[in-house]
Amino acid sequence: MARHRTRKRPMSEINVVPYIDVMLVMLVIFMVTAPLLTQGVKVELPEADAEPMDAEQQEPIVVNVDAAGKLYLNVGDNPNEAIDGATLVQRVSAILRRRQDQTVLVRGDHAVDYGTVVAAMVLLQQAGVPGVGLVTEPPDTP
């Protein structure tokens, strides 16, 4: 009777094929995601296809930034009167002390500098607003 002898592999021989497969999959994932992280997404405001807010929610605080960069607040005695940054912070923080779950939106004119809209958002952050939404118009459909 002939003995069938199997060759035992020594412990020093490791099968690296599965590790190469995993490495190649990870390489593909990094190659696909890296450009998305560095380039970002091109956005043209103020037109966007966005879902409207629920009608059941209370009326949000809206900060308007006109083309000249002036700030307006829809809450107060005269919503058509321009206010400065300190007044904006003071009024919004007073409202948030009474209603902490209040929605706050920024409505920036499409001609205004993006930095001006960001400055308004920073003022709202100083007032204690946890998150700010941007108001957009639906795009014109032919």
KOLSEZA-773999 format. One line per 10 residues: for each residue x, y, z of N, C-alpha, C, O. Coordinates in Angstrom, 2 decimals, decimal comma, always signed. Each point is the difference from the previous one (the first is absolute). Example, Ala and Ser with C-alpha at 12.3 -4.5 7.8 and 13.67 -1.06 7.14 Angstrom:
% residues 2
+13,19 -5,69 +7,80 -0,89 +1,19 +0,00 +0,90 +1,20 +0,00 +1,04 -0,02 +0,66 | -1,39 +1,07 -1,38 +0,82 +1,19 +0,06 -0,77 +1,09 +0,73 +0,51 +1,11 +0,17 .
END
This chain:
% residues 142
+0,82 -1,14 +0,00 -0,82 +1,14 +0,00 +0,88 +1,24 +0,00 +0,90 +0,16 +0,83 | -1,18 +0,69 -1,77 +0,83 +1,20 -0,10 -0,60 +1,09 +0,87 -1,20 +0,24 +0,04 | +2,07 +0,35 +0,61 -0,45 +1,11 +0,85 -0,06 +1,28 -0,81 +0,91 +0,36 -0,76 | -2,02 +0,31 +0,96 -0,12 +1,28 -0,67 +0,48 +1,06 +0,97 -0,54 +0,21 +1,08 | +1,55 +0,44 -1,51 +0,62 +0,98 +0,86 -0,39 +1,40 -0,43 +0,19 +0,38 -1,16 | -0,72 +0,38 +2,08 -0,30 +1,40 -0,31 +1,14 +0,85 +0,53 +0,56 -0,24 +1,07 | -0,26 +1,22 -1,85 +1,09 +0,88 +0,40 -0,57 +1,07 +0,93 -0,91 +0,73 -0,37 | +1,44 -0,65 +1,52 -0,42 +1,02 +0,94 +0,79 +1,27 -0,28 +1,21 -0,02 -0,20 | -1,95 +1,12 +0,21 +0,68 +1,26 -0,19 +0,58 +0,46 +1,33 -0,64 -0,12 +1,05 | +1,82 +0,62 -1,10 +0,54 +0,52 +1,26 -0,77 +1,25 +0,41 -0,64 +0,65 -0,84 .
+0,69 -0,32 +2,09 -0,73 +1,15 +0,55 +0,49 +1,32 -0,59 -0,71 +1,00 +0,05 | +1,89 -0,98 -0,61 +0,53 +1,25 -0,52 -0,64 +0,39 -1,33 +0,14 +1,15 -0,42 | -0,83 -2,06 -0,24 -0,67 +0,32 -1,26 -1,42 +0,46 +0,30 -0,83 -0,78 +0,46 | +0,56 +2,06 -0,74 -1,33 +0,56 +0,23 -0,61 +0,33 -1,35 +0,66 +0,56 -0,87 | -1,89 -0,91 +0,72 -0,70 +0,30 -1,24 -0,40 +1,48 +0,01 -0,85 +0,41 +0,78 | +1,47 +0,39 -1,64 -0,22 +1,44 -0,01 -1,05 +0,44 -1,02 -0,31 +1,19 -0,07 | -0,24 -2,10 -0,70 -0,98 +0,36 -1,03 -1,22 +0,70 +0,59 -0,43 +1,02 -0,54 | -0,16 -1,52 +1,65 -1,16 +0,72 +0,56 +0,36 +1,42 +0,46 -0,82 +0,91 -0,11 | +2,02 -0,73 +0,61 +0,42 +1,33 +0,45 +0,16 +0,95 -1,17 -0,30 +1,19 +0,11 | +0,77 -1,70 -1,22 +0,13 +0,83 -1,20 -1,38 +0,40 -0,51 -0,19 +1,13 -0,44 .
-0,77 -2,04 +0,49 -1,36 +0,32 -0,42 -0,60 +1,11 +0,85 -0,60 +0,94 -0,52 | +0,77 -1,05 +1,81 -0,52 +1,04 +0,91 +0,69 +1,33 -0,28 -0,66 +1,04 -0,02 | +1,95 -1,05 -0,19 +0,75 +1,22 -0,27 -0,49 +0,66 -1,29 -0,15 +1,22 -0,05 | -0,10 -2,01 -0,99 -0,47 +0,56 -1,26 -1,40 +0,60 +0,14 -0,28 +1,05 -0,59 | -0,59 -1,68 +1,35 -1,33 +0,56 +0,23 +0,11 +1,33 +0,75 -0,69 +0,96 -0,34 | +1,55 -0,91 +1,34 +0,19 +1,25 +0,75 +0,58 +1,08 -0,90 -0,38 +1,17 +0,11 | +1,29 -1,53 -1,00 +0,58 +0,96 -0,92 -1,07 +0,60 -0,90 -0,01 +1,20 -0,24 | -0,88 -2,03 -0,27 -1,08 +0,49 -0,86 -0,91 +0,95 +0,79 -0,39 +1,04 -0,52 | +0,06 -1,40 +1,74 -0,85 +0,86 +0,83 +0,65 +1,36 +0,21 -0,66 +1,03 -0,14 | +1,95 -1,01 +0,48 +0,69 +1,27 +0,22 +0,11 +0,82 -1,28 -0,09 +1,22 +0,03 .
+0,29 -1,91 -1,16 +0,11 +0,73 -1,26 -1,32 +0,66 -0,39 -0,01 +1,06 -0,61 | -1,11 -1,69 +0,97 -1,30 +0,56 -0,34 -0,37 +1,13 +0,95 -0,54 +1,02 -0,44 | +0,81 -1,17 +1,73 -0,44 +1,00 +0,98 +0,93 +1,20 +0,12 -0,46 +1,08 +0,37 | +1,73 -1,20 -0,67 +0,94 +1,12 +0,18 -0,37 +1,22 -0,83 +0,04 +1,11 +0,54 | -0,39 -1,24 -1,82 -0,37 +1,21 -0,75 -1,26 +0,67 +0,55 -0,13 +1,22 -0,08 | -0,80 -1,99 +0,62 -1,22 +0,58 +0,55 +0,30 +0,85 +1,22 -0,66 +1,01 +0,24 | +1,65 -1,41 +0,55 +0,33 +0,74 +1,20 +0,72 +1,30 -0,31 -0,22 +0,99 +0,70 | +1,06 -0,95 -1,71 +0,79 +1,19 -0,27 -0,72 +1,00 -0,89 +0,22 +1,20 +0,16 | -1,05 -1,65 -1,09 -0,62 +0,92 -0,94 -1,31 +0,57 +0,49 -0,32 +1,15 -0,31 | -0,45 -1,89 +1,05 -1,28 +0,48 +0,46 -1,04 -0,08 -1,12 +0,23 -0,59 -1,05 .
-1,37 +1,20 +1,32 -1,10 -0,04 -0,95 -0,30 +1,43 -0,42 -0,08 +0,89 +0,84 | -0,08 -0,66 -2,12 -0,33 +1,32 -0,50 -1,47 +0,29 +0,29 -0,87 -0,77 -0,38 | +0,61 +1,88 +1,06 -1,35 +0,38 +0,38 -0,27 +1,41 -0,50 +0,80 +0,91 +0,20 | -1,92 -0,74 -0,84 -0,42 +1,32 -0,44 -1,21 +0,43 +0,82 -1,09 -0,53 -0,19 | +1,29 +1,45 +1,09 -1,10 +0,52 +0,80 -0,48 +1,30 -0,62 +0,79 +0,64 -0,68 | -1,97 -0,24 +0,88 -1,02 -0,49 +0,90 -1,00 -0,96 -0,61 -0,98 -0,32 +0,67 | +1,16 -0,15 -1,89 -0,95 -0,93 -0,59 +0,37 -1,43 +0,35 +1,15 -0,41 -0,14 | -2,14 -0,36 +0,62 +0,26 -1,40 +0,34 -1,32 -0,76 +0,05 -1,05 +0,56 +0,29 | +1,13 -1,84 -0,58 -1,14 -0,89 +0,12 +0,01 -0,53 +1,42 +0,65 -1,00 +0,28 | -1,36 +1,65 +0,61 +0,00 -0,41 +1,41 -1,44 -0,22 +0,44 -0,94 +0,58 -0,54 .
+0,80 -1,44 +1,52 -1,32 -0,27 +0,55 -0,43 +1,20 +0,85 +0,81 +0,52 +0,77 | -2,06 -0,09 -0,88 -0,47 +1,10 +0,84 -0,12 -0,43 +1,45 -0,13 -1,19 +0,30 | +0,18 +2,16 +0,59 -0,11 -0,28 +1,43 -1,43 -0,41 +0,33 -0,93 +0,33 -0,73 | +0,76 -1,06 +1,83 -1,33 -0,39 +0,45 -0,79 +1,23 +0,39 +0,52 +0,90 +0,66 | -1,79 -0,85 -1,05 -0,85 +1,14 +0,33 -0,39 -0,02 +1,47 -0,41 +1,03 +0,54 | +0,54 -2,18 +0,12 -0,38 -0,10 +1,40 +0,99 +0,65 +0,94 -0,34 +0,32 +1,14 | +1,57 -0,12 -1,59 +1,00 +0,62 +0,85 -0,34 +1,47 +0,20 -0,66 +0,62 -0,83 | +1,15 -0,07 +1,96 -0,22 +1,42 +0,23 +0,85 +0,82 -0,97 +0,98 -0,49 -0,55 | -1,38 +1,71 +0,35 +0,69 +0,86 -0,97 +1,46 +0,16 +0,40 +0,29 +0,33 +1,16 | +0,63 -0,56 -2,09 +1,42 +0,07 +0,33 +0,50 +1,44 +0,09 -0,63 +0,93 -0,50 .
+1,76 -0,77 +1,16 +0,72 +1,27 -0,01 +0,73 +0,06 -1,33 +0,72 -0,94 -0,36 | -0,89 +2,03 -0,38 +0,64 +0,13 -1,29 +0,89 +1,25 +0,02 -0,46 +1,11 +0,28 | +1,74 -1,32 -0,58 +0,94 +1,10 -0,14 +0,20 +0,22 -1,50 +0,47 -0,90 -0,70 | -0,82 +2,08 +0,23 +0,15 +0,33 -1,40 +1,28 +0,80 -0,20 +0,31 +0,91 +0,78 | +0,44 -1,27 -1,81 +1,21 +0,75 -0,38 -0,25 +0,50 -1,41 -0,09 -0,78 -0,94 | -0,03 +2,13 +0,80 -0,30 +0,53 -1,33 +1,26 +0,13 -0,84 +1,10 -0,33 +0,46 | -1,25 +0,80 -1,69 +1,12 +0,08 -0,93 +1,09 +0,93 +0,50 +1,17 -0,16 -0,37 | -1,52 +1,13 +1,20 +0,99 +0,94 +0,55 +0,68 -0,56 +1,25 +0,93 +0,62 +0,52 | -1,38 -1,77 -0,03 +0,60 -0,61 +1,19 -0,64 +0,43 +1,30 +0,53 -0,31 +1,07 | -1,66 +1,01 -1,12 -0,70 +0,43 +1,21 -0,81 -1,16 +0,56 -0,52 -0,83 -0,74 .
+0,41 +0,80 +2,08 -0,72 -1,07 +0,69 -1,38 +0,46 +0,40 -0,19 +1,14 +0,44 | -0,79 -2,02 -0,58 -1,38 +0,24 +0,41 -0,49 -1,22 +0,75 +0,35 -1,13 -0,34 | -1,15 +1,35 +1,38 -0,54 -1,09 +0,80 -1,52 +0,06 -0,08 -0,58 +1,07 +0,18 | -0,07 -2,19 -0,45 -1,45 -0,01 -0,17 -0,75 +0,10 +1,32 -1,23 -0,01 +0,01 | +1,93 +0,09 +1,10 -0,60 +0,09 +1,32 +0,31 +1,38 +0,57 +1,12 +0,50 -0,13 | -2,11 +0,12 +0,76 +0,22 +1,30 +0,61 -1,02 +1,00 -0,47 -0,95 -0,33 -0,70 | +1,18 +1,60 +1,12 -0,95 +1,06 -0,32 -0,04 +0,32 -1,49 -1,08 +0,15 -0,57 | +2,25 -0,06 -0,07 +0,06 +0,38 -1,40 +0,90 -0,96 -0,77 +1,22 +0,19 -0,03 | -1,80 -1,23 -0,58 +0,84 -0,98 -0,71 +0,64 +0,56 -1,27 +0,89 -0,63 -0,56 | -1,33 +1,80 +0,09 +0,57 +0,60 -1,20 +1,12 +0,98 +0,31 +0,48 +0,71 -0,89 .
-0,06 -0,67 +2,15 +1,07 +0,91 +0,40 +1,31 -0,79 +0,15 +0,03 -1,05 +0,65 | +1,04 +1,57 -1,27 +1,30 -0,68 +0,09 +0,53 +0,08 +1,43 -0,17 +1,01 +0,69 | +0,81 -2,10 -0,26 +0,58 -0,04 +1,35 +1,48 -0,34 -0,11 +0,45 -0,53 -1,01 | +0,29 +0,84 +2,08 +1,42 -0,35 +0,01 +0,18 -1,38 +0,64 -0,95 -0,59 +0,51 | +2,18 +0,09 -0,54 +0,29 -1,34 +0,49 -0,28 -0,17 +1,48 -0,51 -1,05 +0,41 | +0,84 +2,04 +0,40 -0,21 -0,10 +1,45 -1,49 -0,09 +0,32 -0,39 -0,78 +0,87 | -0,42 +1,55 -1,56 -1,45 -0,04 +0,21 -0,56 -1,36 -0,42 -0,88 -0,55 +0,67 | +1,39 +0,02 -1,76 -0,43 -1,33 -0,45 +0,30 -1,05 +1,06 -0,88 -0,80 +0,34 | +2,09 +0,80 +0,19 +0,39 -0,97 +1,04 -0,90 +0,15 +1,22 -0,46 -0,99 +0,56 | +0,23 +2,23 -0,14 -0,81 +0,26 +1,19 -1,44 -0,50 -0,18 -0,53 -0,69 +0,87 .
-0,09 +1,03 -2,00 -1,41 -0,38 -0,22 -0,16 -1,51 -0,16 -0,93 -0,59 +0,55 | +1,81 -0,03 -1,30 -0,14 -1,44 -0,23 +0,27 -0,77 +1,29 -0,70 -0,98 +0,28 | +1,69 +1,39 +0,50 +0,26 -0,71 +1,26 -1,17 +0,16 +0,96 -0,29 -0,92 +0,76 | -0,38 +2,08 -0,76 -1,17 +0,19 +0,86 -1,14 -0,93 -0,43 -0,69 -0,56 +0,85 | +0,50 +0,40 -2,14 -1,05 -0,90 -0,49 +0,32 -1,45 +0,37 -0,88 -0,76 +0,40 | +2,16 +0,38 -0,54 +0,39 -1,39 +0,28 -0,08 -0,32 +1,50 -0,15 -1,17 +0,36 | +0,24 +2,16 +0,50 -0,17 -0,26 +1,43 -1,43 -0,43 +0,30 -0,23 -0,81 +0,90 | -0,74 +1,35 -1,66 -1,40 -0,36 +0,20 -0,39 -1,26 -0,76 -0,75 -0,83 +0,51 | +1,27 +0,68 -1,74 -0,35 -1,15 -0,86 +1,30 -0,62 -0,52 +0,54 +0,43 -1,02 | -0,05 -1,43 +1,71 +1,31 -0,58 -0,33 -0,02 -0,83 -1,27 +1,05 -0,19 -0,62 .
-2,20 -0,32 +0,22 -0,06 -0,84 -1,20 -0,40 +0,81 -1,24 -0,48 -0,56 -0,98 | +0,67 +1,85 +1,03 -0,38 +0,90 -1,09 +0,87 -0,23 -1,23 +1,23 -0,10 +0,10 | -1,87 +0,01 -1,26 +0,72 -0,14 -1,27 +0,51 +1,37 -0,43 -0,73 +0,99 +0,07 | +1,98 -0,95 -0,54 +0,60 +1,25 -0,46 +0,50 -0,20 -1,43 +0,71 -0,96 -0,30 | -1,12 +1,88 -0,58 +0,35 -0,08 -1,41 +0,71 +1,27 -0,45 -0,26 +1,08 +0,53 | +1,15 -1,22 -1,50 +0,67 +1,15 -0,60 -0,46 +0,07 -1,45 +0,05 -0,98 -0,73 | -0,48 +2,16 +0,34 -0,47 +0,24 -1,36 +0,93 +1,01 -0,64 -0,16 +1,21 +0,20 | +1,13 -1,69 -0,95 +0,99 +0,89 -0,61 -0,30 +0,27 -1,45 -0,36 -0,90 -0,76 | +0,50 +2,15 +0,37 -0,18 +0,38 -1,40 +1,07 -0,68 -0,84 +1,14 -0,13 +0,44 | -1,49 -0,32 -1,65 +0,96 -0,72 -0,83 +1,15 +0,89 -0,44 +1,05 -0,51 -0,40 .
-1,21 +1,84 +0,47 +1,07 +0,91 -0,42 +0,95 +0,36 +1,14 +1,06 +0,58 -0,24 | -1,43 -0,92 +1,46 +0,84 +0,37 +1,15 +1,21 -0,93 +0,07 -0,06 -1,16 -0,40 | +1,16 +1,70 +0,91 +1,22 -0,77 +0,18 -0,24 -1,16 +0,97 -0,65 +0,18 +1,03 | +1,17 -1,33 -1,35 -0,17 -1,18 +0,86 +0,53 +0,24 +1,40 -0,56 -0,50 +0,98 | +1,65 +1,26 -0,87 +0,57 +0,31 +1,31 -0,97 +0,76 +0,88 +0,03 -0,16 +1,22 | -0,89 +0,99 -1,80 -0,98 +0,75 +0,78 -1,04 -0,94 +0,58 -0,43 +0,18 +1,14 | +0,01 -1,18 -1,91 -0,96 -0,99 +0,51 +0,65 -0,82 +1,11 -0,65 -0,29 +1,01 | +1,90 -0,07 -1,18 +0,71 -0,76 +1,03 +0,15 +0,85 +1,27 -0,13 -0,53 +1,10 | +0,39 +1,83 -1,26 +0,10 +0,88 +1,17 -1,32 +0,05 +0,76 +0,00 +0,03 +1,23 | -1,12 -0,03 -1,95 -1,31 -0,03 +0,66 -0,19 -1,31 +0,75 -0,58 -0,02 +1,08 .
+1,06 -1,07 -1,66 -0,11 -1,30 +0,67 +0,87 -0,06 +1,25 -0,38 -0,63 +0,99 | +1,53 +1,28 -1,02 +0,88 +0,07 +1,18 -0,69 +0,80 +1,11 +0,07 -0,38 +1,17 | -0,71 +1,48 -1,53 -0,75 +0,79 +0,99 -1,09 -0,84 +0,64 -0,22 +0,08 +1,21 | -0,47 -0,88 -2,00 -1,04 -0,87 +0,55 +0,59 -1,06 +0,92 -0,61 -0,38 +1,00 | +1,78 -0,10 -1,34 +0,68 -0,97 +0,86 +0,35 +0,65 +1,34 -0,12 -0,63 +1,05 | +0,56 +1,87 -1,09 +0,30 +0,73 +1,23 -1,25 +0,20 +0,85 +0,09 +0,06 +1,23 | -1,24 +0,03 -1,87 -1,27 +0,16 +0,72 -0,47 -1,31 +0,62 -0,94 -0,01 +0,79 | +1,60 -1,09 -1,13 -0,35 -1,29 +0,59 -0,84 -0,89 -0,88 -0,57 -0,98 +0,47 | +0,48 +1,30 -1,75 -0,77 -0,82 -0,94 +0,80 -1,27 -0,29 +1,13 +0,09 -0,46 | -1,71 -1,28 +0,72 +0,75 -1,23 -0,24 +0,16 -0,35 -1,47 +0,99 -0,62 -0,38 .
-1,96 +1,00 -0,46 +0,07 -0,33 -1,42 -0,78 +1,02 -0,80 -1,04 +0,49 +0,44 | +1,54 -0,17 -1,63 -0,62 +1,01 -0,84 -0,34 -0,63 -1,34 +0,80 -0,76 -0,55 | -1,97 +1,07 +0,03 -0,39 -0,45 -1,33 +0,12 +1,14 -0,99 -0,13 +1,17 +0,37 | +0,36 -1,51 -1,64 +0,07 +1,00 -1,06 -1,27 -0,09 -0,83 -0,41 -1,09 -0,41 | -0,20 +2,24 +0,16 -1,22 +0,05 -0,80 +0,39 +0,11 -1,47 +0,86 +0,81 -0,36 | -1,48 -1,62 -0,48 +0,25 +0,02 -1,44 -1,31 +0,12 -0,74 -1,07 -0,24 +0,55 | +1,18 +0,59 -1,79 -1,16 +0,04 -0,89 +0,05 -1,22 -0,90 +1,09 -0,45 -0,36 | -2,25 -0,10 -0,03 +0,03 -1,12 -0,93 +0,53 +0,49 -1,36 -0,27 +1,14 -0,39 | +1,00 -1,98 -0,32 +0,52 +0,42 -1,29 -1,11 +0,20 -1,02 -1,05 -0,63 +0,05 | +1,33 +1,54 -0,98 -0,96 +0,23 -1,08 +0,01 -1,20 -0,94 +1,05 -0,40 -0,51 .
-2,23 -0,16 +0,30 -0,09 -1,14 -0,91 -0,67 +0,45 -1,28 -1,08 +0,59 +0,05 | +1,71 -0,85 -1,19 -0,61 +0,44 -1,27 -1,21 -0,78 -0,37 -0,61 +0,26 -1,04 .
END
